[in-house]
Every structure is written in C-alpha cells, then in structure tokens.
Amino acid sequence: MKKILVLFLVLTNFPVFLTAQAWLPTKKIIRRDAPVVQEPLERLSKRLLIPQRRADDFVPDTAHLNHTPIKWVRINLHFVNSTSKKHNYDGAEAVQFARDLVGAANGDLQRNNQLWLPWKNQIPVIPPRYAYVLCSQKNIPNDPGVYFHYDDELCFYVHKGGNANLYDRRVMAKYGVGTDSIVNIFIMPHHPDSMLSPDYKRSAGGVGVMLSEGIKMAGMFESKMPAWAYRGILNHEVGHFFGLFHAFDSDGCDDTPEHGNPCWNRTTEPPCNTQASNNMMDYNALQNALTPCQIGRVLMLMNDTSAFERRYLIQDWCSLKTEEEVVVSDTLIWRGDRDLKSNLRIAKGAFLQVEGRVSMPENAMITLEPGSTLLLRKGHLHNACNRKWQGIAAPRKFLGRRGQLILEGDARVEDAANW
C-alpha cells in the first residue's frame, strides 16, 4: 500500500502529498574535447539529480512559447588580418559586418523554416528559442565584442590540401577573449597562394570549422558578399558547439533523414527538385531550418546544469523579470528542464505536472489560484544560481478549494525562502 504523508507549508498553510518513487541516474552531456573542470566538493554535493533526458521533452510548445524562455549565447568576433591590413575587413566596416552577420543568423533562428526533406513532409516549424548576443569584456568601456589582430604567421586559413591548417588552434590560443564563457569566432582570409588554385577557389566561398576553443570561418572577405550570406555557416558551426551532428548522417534524430547530400540547392530538374536539403546541419545553400528533434537536443544541452556548454549562456534566469509572468491556464506537463525568468502562476482550475528541473529566479513566487494543482512528479524546483526565491503561495479567495501542491517520489523544493 502506498503511504501518503501530509505536510503543511509555513507560507501558505495548505497540504502537500508526498509519495515514494525512485530516480534515474543523471545523464551528463559534455562536448567533445571539452577541458576537464574540477568542481569544489560543496558544488558536487549539490549536483542536481534529474531524470534521463530525451530531446523530445525539450521541444518548445508553440502554444506556450514563453514557457521556454530564450537562451542567449555569448559570442564575440575576431577579424584576423595580415600586417598590411589588405586581407580582411577592418575598423568600422568590420564591426558593421559582425553586427549584420549576428543579426541575420538570429533572424533565421527566430523564423526557422519549413524543411525540404523529406520531400513534402509535414514536420512542424518550431522556433528554436535561442539566439546570439555580441559580448564585450567586463570593465572595458565601449568594447563592441569585435576584435582585430594583425599577424602574418597566423592570419591565413587553408581549408584543404597538404598545407591545410583548419584544425590549427594557435590563433585561438593567442587571441581568444573570455574563452571560458564566450564562443570566440575567428573570421579569417584564405591564403592567397591557395586561392590561385581553381579547385581550391571553387570551394572557398564560405567555410567553417568548430574547434573546442571556438569557431573559424573563412571566405567572407574574398567573396565580397554581404554578411547575411554567411548566416548559415555561423548557425551550422554553433549547432556543432551545442551538440548537433551533420543531419545527412546518423545524428540521433528520427526527423532528419540520412542522405548523401547530393544537391547544393533546389532546382527544377531531378534529382535536386526533390532531394535538396535546407537543414542547418547539412551542406547546402540555405542552412536555414532545424527539426524539432535538433532543437530539443540543443535546448537539452543548454538546460543541463552539469554541461560545459551552459557556461556560454547569459545567466539571465538568476534575477526576477516581473514583466514576463508565466501563466498556466490549462492542463500541461513539463518534462524537460527549464530556467524561468519570472513569476509562475497556475490559473484557477489549471493543472501543471512537472517532471524535470525548474529554476525560479531570485525573489520569484509560484502562485496557485483556487482550484489549481501543481504536481511535482519527480520534479525539482530550485534556483540555478544558488539564490533564494520566495516559495509557493495558495491564497484563499472566499469559498472554494485552495490551490494544491502534490509531491511524488523524490520531488524536491529547494532554495525557497519560505519553505
């Protein structure tokens, strides 16, 4: 027989039902080549226990997009040039190029687009709910997050051939800024000698590679195309940074069909009239669409409190934003983890079941209106920044049943000031 223990909240004086249930072990997700970071023992002892993750649990609900707050990725851009300053953008022109590139990449992320593959598919178009912000160095006035380096030895990028240096990390090691919390992106010129080869030049319009220290991109200056033309390369490489693989291969997602990447763009003639891809993680002319599974995988990593990549996000979930209240007004289940930035209100008669981790910002409150229910089924309420949030209130309004909180299994409420 299941035993039920009735407790009472000091703040709200309403019952809490607690039942026993086992937890699955934490699944730690880290990026390849990530440096080992030793955590203090007191932090390790507070490592969050969360159920086994599934990408589907992190896909944003299009009917309630504000239930998945946008994650902001810190980035900066470096323009690497020769000492002659003849081989890359420089000064105000480069700063504007950087801003245009980031704006165009964010535009594709905000819109997302209907996928071309499979042909005539009905895959829903889901907003990814993450974006980039150019990040300056602390305590440096007027720093735009854009930097210039003049180095004849390290400035050139060679994508293929006997002298290929795309995996050479020296330029990142020498000029990286805030590499422990900012994704550094290096805009580099192709080597002039390489560009003399017609074969090399054909594939040099725009290329990129993600390394553990950041991202290299090349071909922007030589082609003279506007910044928006390279938004797909930026989004593709950042996708790798946050755990995505090439979609044309086996990438762990059921909604990304394997294919040989036979087409660069859609045409009116077979096979590219039906076999072209626009997936951001394929090689193609657009790279402007992500599947629900791909989005879920990115957000799953971003919400993993033990993931190396999480430190590259702006922690705007620590402090309360009162203008962005999250309201649950029907019956919902939150399975994936999330970091709220506002108060949470369960409206009259509504029901919310939490099966993952939910971080409440400092001084935030969860309000249970009369007749509402908050069920923590192996769920965990806390503040991800080790600050205090206010707790849970179930105010009485005239006659009728107060809102109720039910805790099942190893559900926990932590960091609440009034608990």
C-alpha positions as CSV (number, residue, x, y, z in Angstrom):
1,M,0.0,0.0,0.0
2,K,1.3,3.5,-0.9
3,K,1.9,5.7,2.1
4,I,0.9,9.3,2.0
5,L,2.5,11.8,4.3
6,V,0.6,15.1,4.8
7,L,2.8,18.2,5.4
8,F,1.9,21.8,5.8
9,L,3.6,24.8,4.2
10,V,4.5,27.6,6.6
11,L,3.9,30.2,4.0
12,T,0.5,29.1,2.6
13,N,-0.9,26.6,5.1
14,F,-2.1,24.0,2.5
15,P,-1.4,20.3,2.3
16,V,1.5,18.7,0.4
17,F,1.2,15.0,-0.5
18,L,4.5,13.0,-0.7
19,T,4.8,9.5,-2.2
20,A,8.0,7.4,-2.7
21,Q,9.4,6.8,-6.2
22,A,12.9,6.1,-7.5
23,W,15.0,8.4,-9.6
24,L,17.0,7.5,-12.7
25,P,20.7,8.5,-12.7
26,T,21.8,11.8,-14.1
27,K,22.9,11.8,-17.7
28,K,25.9,14.2,-18.1
29,I,26.3,15.6,-21.6
30,I,29.5,17.4,-22.5
31,R,31.1,18.4,-25.8
32,R,33.9,16.5,-27.3
33,D,37.4,17.9,-26.4
34,A,35.9,19.9,-23.5
35,P,38.5,20.7,-20.9
36,V,38.2,18.9,-17.6
37,V,36.9,21.3,-14.9
38,Q,37.2,20.3,-11.3
39,E,34.3,21.4,-9.2
40,P,34.5,22.1,-5.5
41,L,33.2,19.4,-3.2
42,E,30.4,21.5,-2.0
43,R,29.2,22.0,-5.6
44,L,29.5,18.4,-6.4
45,S,27.4,17.5,-3.4
46,K,24.6,19.7,-4.8
47,R,24.8,18.3,-8.3
48,L,21.2,18.1,-9.4
49,L,19.5,14.7,-9.9
50,I,17.4,14.8,-13.0
51,P,15.5,12.1,-14.9
52,Q,17.0,10.6,-18.0
53,R,16.8,13.2,-20.8
54,R,15.1,12.9,-24.1
55,A,15.3,15.6,-26.8
56,D,11.5,15.4,-27.3
57,D,11.0,16.7,-23.8
58,F,12.8,20.0,-24.6
59,V,11.0,20.9,-27.8
60,P,9.2,24.3,-27.3
61,D,5.4,24.2,-27.1
62,T,4.2,26.6,-29.8
63,A,1.0,27.2,-27.9
64,H,3.0,28.4,-24.9
65,L,6.3,29.7,-26.2
66,N,7.0,31.8,-23.2
67,H,7.2,28.6,-21.1
68,T,10.5,28.1,-22.9
69,P,12.4,31.3,-22.2
70,I,15.0,32.3,-24.9
71,K,18.6,31.2,-24.1
72,W,21.2,33.9,-25.1
73,V,24.6,32.7,-26.3
74,R,27.6,34.9,-25.7
75,I,29.7,35.3,-28.8
76,N,32.5,37.6,-30.0
77,L,34.1,38.0,-33.4
78,H,37.7,38.3,-34.3
79,F,38.9,39.6,-37.7
80,V,42.4,38.2,-38.3
81,N,44.4,40.1,-40.9
82,S,48.0,40.5,-42.2
83,T,50.1,43.4,-41.0
84,S,49.4,45.0,-44.4
85,K,45.7,45.1,-43.4
86,K,44.9,44.1,-47.0
87,H,43.3,40.7,-46.4
88,N,40.3,41.2,-44.2
89,Y,37.7,43.7,-43.1
90,D,38.9,46.3,-40.6
91,G,37.6,49.0,-38.4
92,A,34.1,50.3,-38.6
93,E,33.4,48.2,-41.7
94,A,34.3,45.0,-39.8
95,V,32.2,46.0,-36.8
96,Q,29.2,46.6,-39.0
97,F,29.8,43.3,-40.8
98,A,29.9,41.5,-37.5
99,R,26.6,43.0,-36.3
100,D,24.9,42.3,-39.7
101,L,26.1,38.7,-39.5
102,V,24.8,38.2,-36.0
103,G,21.5,39.9,-36.8
104,A,21.0,37.7,-39.9
105,A,21.9,34.5,-38.1
106,N,19.4,35.4,-35.3
107,G,16.8,36.2,-37.9
108,D,17.0,32.6,-39.3
109,L,16.8,31.2,-35.7
110,Q,13.8,33.3,-34.9
111,R,11.9,32.4,-38.1
112,N,13.1,28.8,-38.7
113,N,11.7,27.5,-42.0
114,Q,9.8,24.5,-43.4
115,L,12.2,21.7,-44.0
116,W,12.7,20.4,-47.6
117,L,13.5,16.9,-46.6
118,P,11.8,14.5,-46.5
119,W,10.0,15.7,-49.7
120,K,6.5,17.1,-49.0
121,N,6.9,16.5,-45.2
122,Q,4.6,17.7,-42.5
123,I,7.3,18.3,-39.9
124,P,6.2,21.3,-37.8
125,V,8.2,24.5,-37.8
126,I,9.3,25.2,-34.2
127,P,11.1,28.4,-33.1
128,P,14.4,27.3,-31.6
129,R,14.3,29.7,-28.7
130,Y,18.0,30.5,-28.6
131,A,19.9,33.4,-30.1
132,Y,23.3,35.2,-30.0
133,V,24.5,38.4,-28.4
134,L,27.8,40.1,-29.1
135,C,29.5,40.1,-25.7
136,S,32.1,42.6,-24.5
137,Q,34.8,42.2,-22.0
138,K,34.0,43.2,-18.4
139,N,35.1,46.6,-17.2
140,I,36.2,47.7,-20.7
141,P,34.1,50.7,-21.9
142,N,32.9,50.8,-25.5
143,D,34.1,47.3,-26.2
144,P,31.8,46.0,-29.1
145,G,32.8,42.4,-28.7
146,V,34.7,42.7,-32.1
147,Y,38.5,42.4,-32.2
148,F,41.3,42.9,-34.7
149,H,44.6,41.0,-35.0
150,Y,47.4,41.6,-37.4
151,D,49.6,38.6,-37.7
152,D,51.4,37.4,-40.8
153,E,52.1,34.0,-39.4
154,L,48.6,33.1,-38.1
155,C,46.1,35.1,-40.1
156,F,45.6,32.8,-43.1
157,Y,43.2,29.8,-43.3
158,V,43.8,26.8,-45.6
159,H,40.8,24.6,-45.8
160,K,42.3,21.6,-47.7
161,G,45.4,20.3,-49.3
162,G,48.9,19.5,-48.0
163,N,49.1,22.8,-46.1
164,A,45.6,22.6,-44.5
165,N,45.5,24.3,-41.1
166,L,41.8,24.4,-40.3
167,Y,42.4,22.4,-37.1
168,D,45.3,24.6,-36.1
169,R,44.3,26.2,-32.7
170,R,47.2,28.6,-32.3
171,V,45.3,31.7,-33.4
172,M,42.6,30.9,-30.9
173,A,45.1,30.3,-28.1
174,K,46.9,33.5,-28.8
175,Y,44.0,35.9,-29.4
176,G,41.0,34.3,-27.7
177,V,39.0,36.6,-25.3
178,G,36.9,35.1,-22.5
179,T,37.1,31.6,-23.9
180,D,35.7,30.1,-20.8
181,S,32.4,31.8,-21.2
182,I,32.2,33.3,-24.7
183,V,32.1,31.5,-28.0
184,N,35.0,33.0,-29.9
185,I,34.5,33.3,-33.7
186,F,37.5,34.0,-35.9
187,I,36.9,35.5,-39.4
188,M,40.0,34.6,-41.4
189,P,41.2,35.1,-45.0
190,H,42.1,32.2,-47.3
191,H,45.8,32.1,-48.1
192,P,46.5,34.0,-51.3
193,D,48.6,31.1,-52.7
194,S,45.7,28.7,-52.1
195,M,43.3,31.0,-54.0
196,L,45.4,30.7,-57.1
197,S,44.2,27.1,-57.4
198,P,40.9,26.9,-59.4
199,D,40.0,23.7,-57.4
200,Y,40.6,25.4,-54.1
201,K,38.8,28.6,-55.1
202,R,35.6,26.8,-56.1
203,S,35.2,25.6,-52.5
204,A,36.4,28.7,-50.8
205,G,33.2,30.9,-50.9
206,G,32.4,30.3,-47.3
207,V,33.7,27.6,-44.9
208,G,33.9,27.0,-41.2
209,V,35.0,24.6,-38.5
210,M,34.1,24.2,-34.9
211,L,37.0,23.5,-32.5
212,S,37.0,23.2,-28.8
213,E,38.3,26.7,-28.3
214,G,35.8,28.3,-30.7
215,I,34.9,28.6,-34.4
216,K,36.9,29.5,-37.5
217,M,35.2,30.9,-40.6
218,A,36.8,31.9,-43.9
219,G,35.9,33.2,-47.4
220,M,33.9,36.3,-46.3
221,F,36.4,38.9,-47.4
222,E,37.4,37.3,-50.7
223,S,33.8,36.8,-51.9
224,K,32.6,40.4,-51.1
225,M,29.1,39.0,-50.4
226,P,27.0,40.8,-47.7
227,A,27.2,39.4,-44.2
228,W,23.8,37.8,-44.3
229,A,25.1,35.3,-46.9
230,Y,27.2,33.6,-44.2
231,R,24.5,33.3,-41.5
232,G,24.1,29.6,-42.3
233,I,27.8,28.9,-41.7
234,L,27.6,30.6,-38.3
235,N,24.4,28.8,-37.3
236,H,25.8,25.5,-38.5
237,E,29.1,25.7,-36.5
238,V,27.3,27.0,-33.4
239,G,25.0,24.0,-33.8
240,H,28.0,21.7,-33.6
241,F,29.1,23.6,-30.5
242,F,25.8,22.8,-28.8
243,G,25.9,19.1,-29.6
244,L,24.4,18.8,-33.1
245,F,25.9,16.4,-35.8
246,H,25.5,16.6,-39.5
247,A,21.9,15.8,-40.5
248,F,22.8,13.9,-43.6
249,D,24.4,11.2,-41.5
250,S,23.2,9.3,-38.4
251,D,22.7,12.1,-36.0
252,G,20.4,10.6,-33.4
253,C,17.3,12.3,-34.6
254,D,14.4,10.5,-36.3
255,D,13.2,13.5,-38.2
256,T,16.5,14.1,-40.1
257,P,16.6,11.5,-42.9
258,E,20.0,10.2,-43.9
259,H,21.1,11.2,-47.4
260,G,24.2,11.6,-49.5
261,N,23.9,15.4,-49.6
262,P,23.6,15.2,-53.4
263,C,22.4,18.8,-54.0
264,W,23.7,22.2,-53.1
265,N,20.3,23.9,-53.8
266,R,16.9,23.1,-55.2
267,T,16.5,23.0,-59.0
268,T,13.7,22.3,-61.4
269,E,15.4,19.2,-62.7
270,P,15.8,15.8,-60.9
271,P,17.3,14.8,-58.5
272,C,17.6,18.2,-56.9
273,N,13.9,19.2,-57.4
274,T,13.1,16.7,-54.6
275,Q,16.4,15.8,-52.9
276,A,17.8,19.1,-51.9
277,S,18.1,20.0,-48.2
278,N,17.8,23.3,-46.4
279,N,18.7,21.8,-43.0
280,M,21.1,24.0,-41.0
281,M,23.3,21.0,-40.2
282,D,23.6,19.8,-43.8
283,Y,25.8,21.3,-46.5
284,N,23.6,23.4,-48.7
285,A,23.0,26.9,-50.0
286,L,20.5,28.0,-47.3
287,Q,21.1,26.1,-44.0
288,N,18.0,27.8,-42.5
289,A,15.9,25.1,-41.0
290,L,16.0,22.9,-37.9
291,T,13.9,19.9,-37.0
292,P,12.0,19.6,-33.6
293,C,14.5,16.9,-32.5
294,Q,17.5,19.1,-33.3
295,I,16.0,22.0,-31.4
296,G,15.3,19.7,-28.5
297,R,18.9,18.4,-28.5
298,V,20.3,22.0,-28.3
299,L,17.9,23.0,-25.5
300,M,18.5,19.8,-23.7
301,L,22.2,20.6,-23.5
302,M,21.6,24.3,-22.7
303,N,19.4,23.3,-19.7
304,D,21.8,20.6,-18.4
305,T,23.3,22.2,-15.2
306,S,26.4,20.0,-15.5
307,A,27.1,20.7,-19.2
308,F,30.3,22.5,-20.1
309,E,28.4,24.5,-22.8
310,R,25.9,26.0,-20.3
311,R,28.6,28.5,-19.1
312,Y,28.5,30.2,-22.6
313,L,24.9,31.3,-21.9
314,I,23.9,34.6,-20.3
315,Q,22.5,33.7,-16.9
316,D,19.5,36.0,-17.2
317,W,17.5,33.4,-15.3
318,C,19.1,34.4,-11.9
319,S,17.1,37.6,-11.3
320,L,13.4,38.2,-11.5
321,K,11.8,39.9,-14.5
322,T,8.3,40.9,-13.3
323,E,7.0,41.8,-16.7
324,E,7.3,38.3,-18.1
325,E,5.0,36.3,-15.9
326,V,4.4,32.7,-17.0
327,V,0.8,31.7,-16.7
328,V,-0.5,28.1,-16.9
329,S,-4.2,28.2,-17.7
330,D,-5.0,24.7,-18.9
331,T,-3.6,21.2,-18.3
332,L,0.1,20.9,-19.1
333,I,3.1,18.5,-18.5
334,W,6.6,19.9,-18.3
335,R,9.0,17.0,-18.8
336,G,12.1,18.9,-19.9
337,D,14.2,21.1,-17.6
338,R,13.8,24.9,-17.9
339,D,15.1,28.1,-16.3
340,L,12.2,30.6,-15.8
341,K,12.9,34.3,-15.6
342,S,9.7,35.4,-14.0
343,N,6.9,34.5,-11.5
344,L,4.8,31.4,-12.3
345,R,1.1,31.5,-11.8
346,I,-1.2,28.4,-12.1
347,A,-4.6,29.9,-13.0
348,K,-7.9,28.9,-11.5
349,G,-8.7,25.3,-12.2
350,A,-5.5,24.7,-14.2
351,F,-3.1,21.7,-13.8
352,L,0.7,21.6,-14.2
353,Q,2.7,18.5,-13.9
354,V,6.5,19.0,-13.5
355,E,8.8,16.0,-14.2
356,G,12.1,17.8,-14.6
357,R,14.1,20.7,-13.1
358,V,12.5,24.1,-13.0
359,S,14.7,27.1,-11.8
360,M,12.8,30.0,-10.3
361,P,14.6,33.4,-10.4
362,E,15.6,35.2,-7.2
363,N,12.6,36.6,-5.3
364,A,10.1,34.9,-7.7
365,M,6.9,33.4,-6.5
366,I,4.7,30.5,-7.6
367,T,1.0,31.3,-7.1
368,L,-1.6,28.6,-7.1
369,E,-5.0,30.1,-7.7
370,P,-8.1,28.5,-6.2
371,G,-8.8,25.0,-7.7
372,S,-5.4,24.8,-9.4
373,T,-2.9,21.9,-9.0
374,L,0.9,21.8,-9.2
375,L,2.1,18.2,-9.3
376,L,5.8,17.6,-8.9
377,R,6.2,14.1,-10.2
378,K,9.9,13.6,-9.7
379,G,10.2,17.3,-10.3
380,H,12.6,19.7,-8.8
381,L,12.1,23.4,-8.0
382,H,15.1,25.5,-7.1
383,N,17.2,28.5,-8.1
384,A,20.0,27.6,-10.5
385,C,22.2,30.5,-9.3
386,N,22.2,29.5,-5.6
387,R,19.9,32.4,-4.7
388,K,16.6,32.4,-2.8
389,W,13.2,32.5,-4.4
390,Q,10.1,33.3,-2.4
391,G,8.3,30.0,-2.5
392,I,4.7,28.8,-3.2
393,A,1.6,30.7,-2.3
394,A,-2.0,29.4,-2.4
395,P,-4.1,32.3,-1.3
396,R,-7.7,31.7,-0.2
397,K,-10.4,33.7,-2.1
398,F,-13.8,33.5,-0.5
399,L,-15.2,29.9,-0.6
400,G,-13.7,27.0,-2.6
401,R,-10.7,24.8,-2.6
402,R,-7.3,26.3,-2.4
403,G,-4.7,25.5,-5.0
404,Q,-2.7,22.4,-4.0
405,L,0.8,21.2,-4.4
406,I,1.5,17.5,-4.7
407,L,5.0,16.0,-4.4
408,E,5.5,12.5,-5.7
409,G,8.6,10.3,-5.5
410,D,11.9,12.1,-5.0
411,A,10.4,15.5,-5.8
412,R,12.1,18.4,-4.2
413,V,11.7,22.1,-3.4
414,E,14.9,23.9,-2.7
415,D,16.3,27.4,-2.2
416,A,12.8,28.7,-1.3
417,A,12.9,31.4,1.4
418,N,9.5,30.4,2.8
419,W,9.5,26.6,2.7
